[in-house]
Amino acid sequence: MGIITDIPGLRIRQLSPADAQELSYIELQIFPTPWSENSLRSCLELSNVDGEAALVDDSIIGYFFAQYAADEAHILNVGIIKDYRRMGIATFLLERFIKRAKAYGAETCYLEVRSGNRSAQQMYFNQGFMPVSVRKQYYPNGEDAIILMKQL
Ligand SMILES: CC(C)(COP(=O)(O)OP(=O)(O)OC[C@H]1O[C@@H](n2cnc3c(N)ncnc32)[C@H](O)[C@@H]1OP(=O)(O)O)[C@@H](O)C(=O)NCCC(=O)NCCS
């Protein structure tokens, strides 16, 4: 994995509802069932949603957002545009989130991932997430969701 500081001009900032349109364009490129601009905006307006963007030259090249509920954190989405993958950016955003979630008081972190999405699963396994259950045919194409969990 490349060292994050090797990426010229990379900076990280908090996501805001104003990012919804830019994120929706990225979603269309990288997800089979992308979030719409409106769903993204509504989600990022919630006070219990926490997310960050990775930017190069003022363009978002990756993002991560999650939601807190009681003592749980639920990762909602993470995406990195193709040209910037395998450089450690998603792991970097995830590690930063785990620190914030602990500071917030979350005790467990959950997420759903497509059963066929081996790259994302491997990234989460590397960070200590474990499979805890399967939601059959969770996605519109009939694919199962694997529920991953990490004790924080
Ligand atoms: C999954 C995704 C977010 C990973 O982002 P990334 O910045 O490339 O991830 P990292 O560079 O931090 O990779 C971390 C580890 O994940 C695993 N991994 C990531 N991409 C992989 C791939 N294409 N094949 C195999 N393993 C992969 C590797 O173990 C990698 O560590 P390594 O590079 O030291 O081998 C990115 O591929 C993506 O945006 N995919 C499309 C959207 C998506 O699937 N989101 C997840 C929804 S749950």
The ligand as an SDF file (V2000), in Angstrom:
LIG
                    3D

 48 50  0  0  0  0  0  0  0  0999 V2000
  -13.2180   -0.7440   -1.6570 C   0  0  0  0  0  0  0  0  0  0  0  0
  -12.5030    0.5950   -1.8600 C   0  0  0  0  0  0  0  0  0  0  0  0
  -13.2520    1.6640   -1.0590 C   0  0  0  0  0  0  0  0  0  0  0  0
  -11.0560    0.4700   -1.3670 C   0  0  0  0  0  0  0  0  0  0  0  0
  -10.4470    1.7540   -1.4650 O   0  0  0  0  0  0  0  0  0  0  0  0
   -8.8550    1.9100   -1.5580 P   0  0  0  0  0  0  0  0  0  0  0  0
   -8.5020    3.3010   -1.1670 O   0  0  0  0  0  0  0  0  0  0  0  0
   -8.3960    1.4230   -2.8630 O   0  0  0  0  0  0  0  0  0  0  0  0
   -8.4070    0.8980   -0.4100 O   0  0  0  0  0  0  0  0  0  0  0  0
   -6.9620    0.7880    0.2810 P   0  0  0  0  0  0  0  0  0  0  0  0
   -5.9230    1.2810   -0.6610 O   0  0  0  0  0  0  0  0  0  0  0  0
   -7.0560    1.4290    1.6090 O   0  0  0  0  0  0  0  0  0  0  0  0
   -6.8250   -0.7890    0.3920 O   0  0  0  0  0  0  0  0  0  0  0  0
   -6.8610   -1.4490    1.6290 C   0  0  0  0  0  0  0  0  0  0  0  0
   -6.8200   -2.9350    1.4210 C   0  0  0  0  0  0  0  0  0  0  0  0
   -8.0430   -3.3830    0.8580 O   0  0  0  0  0  0  0  0  0  0  0  0
   -7.7800   -4.5060    0.0000 C   0  0  0  0  0  0  0  0  0  0  0  0
   -8.1000   -4.1460   -1.3770 N   0  0  0  0  0  0  0  0  0  0  0  0
   -8.4790   -2.9350   -1.8330 C   0  0  0  0  0  0  0  0  0  0  0  0
   -8.7360   -3.0110   -3.1700 N   0  0  0  0  0  0  0  0  0  0  0  0
   -8.4970   -4.2900   -3.5370 C   0  0  0  0  0  0  0  0  0  0  0  0
   -8.5910   -4.9930   -4.7660 C   0  0  0  0  0  0  0  0  0  0  0  0
   -8.9660   -4.3870   -5.9240 N   0  0  0  0  0  0  0  0  0  0  0  0
   -8.3030   -6.3140   -4.7850 N   0  0  0  0  0  0  0  0  0  0  0  0
   -7.9400   -6.9380   -3.6420 C   0  0  0  0  0  0  0  0  0  0  0  0
   -7.8160   -6.3320   -2.4410 N   0  0  0  0  0  0  0  0  0  0  0  0
   -8.1030   -5.0200   -2.3960 C   0  0  0  0  0  0  0  0  0  0  0  0
   -6.2950   -4.7920    0.1090 C   0  0  0  0  0  0  0  0  0  0  0  0
   -6.1110   -5.7020    1.1740 O   0  0  0  0  0  0  0  0  0  0  0  0
   -5.7560   -3.4190    0.4650 C   0  0  0  0  0  0  0  0  0  0  0  0
   -4.5220   -3.4680    1.1140 O   0  0  0  0  0  0  0  0  0  0  0  0
   -3.1660   -3.5730    0.2110 P   0  0  0  0  0  0  0  0  0  0  0  0
   -3.2740   -2.5430   -0.8690 O   0  0  0  0  0  0  0  0  0  0  0  0
   -2.0930   -3.3230    1.2280 O   0  0  0  0  0  0  0  0  0  0  0  0
   -3.1520   -4.9720   -0.3480 O   0  0  0  0  0  0  0  0  0  0  0  0
  -12.4570    1.0090   -3.3660 C   0  0  0  0  0  0  0  0  0  0  0  0
  -11.9930   -0.0880   -4.1170 O   0  0  0  0  0  0  0  0  0  0  0  0
  -13.8050    1.4570   -3.9340 C   0  0  0  0  0  0  0  0  0  0  0  0
  -14.1600    2.6320   -3.8800 O   0  0  0  0  0  0  0  0  0  0  0  0
  -14.5610    0.4880   -4.4850 N   0  0  0  0  0  0  0  0  0  0  0  0
  -15.8960    0.7880   -5.0460 C   0  0  0  0  0  0  0  0  0  0  0  0
  -16.8610    1.1910   -3.9730 C   0  0  0  0  0  0  0  0  0  0  0  0
  -16.9890    0.1510   -2.8760 C   0  0  0  0  0  0  0  0  0  0  0  0
  -17.0000   -1.0470   -3.1200 O   0  0  0  0  0  0  0  0  0  0  0  0
  -17.1340    0.6210   -1.6270 N   0  0  0  0  0  0  0  0  0  0  0  0
  -17.2840   -0.2410   -0.4570 C   0  0  0  0  0  0  0  0  0  0  0  0
  -18.7090   -0.4200   -0.1050 C   0  0  0  0  0  0  0  0  0  0  0  0
  -18.8830   -1.3840    1.3820 S   0  0  0  0  0  0  0  0  0  0  0  0
  1  2  1  0
  2  3  1  0
  2  4  1  0
  2 36  1  0
  4  5  1  0
  5  6  1  0
  6  7  2  0
  6  8  1  0
  6  9  1  0
  9 10  1  0
 10 11  2  0
 10 12  1  0
 10 13  1  0
 13 14  1  0
 14 15  1  0
 15 16  1  0
 15 30  1  0
 16 17  1  0
 17 18  1  0
 17 28  1  0
 18 19  1  0
 18 27  1  0
 19 20  2  0
 20 21  1  0
 21 22  1  0
 21 27  2  0
 22 23  1  0
 22 24  2  0
 24 25  1  0
 25 26  2  0
 26 27  1  0
 28 29  1  0
 28 30  1  0
 30 31  1  0
 31 32  1  0
 32 33  2  0
 32 34  1  0
 32 35  1  0
 36 37  1  0
 36 38  1  0
 38 39  2  0
 38 40  1  0
 40 41  1  0
 41 42  1  0
 42 43  1  0
 43 44  2  0
 43 45  1  0
 45 46  1  0
 46 47  1  0
 47 48  1  0
M  END
$$$$
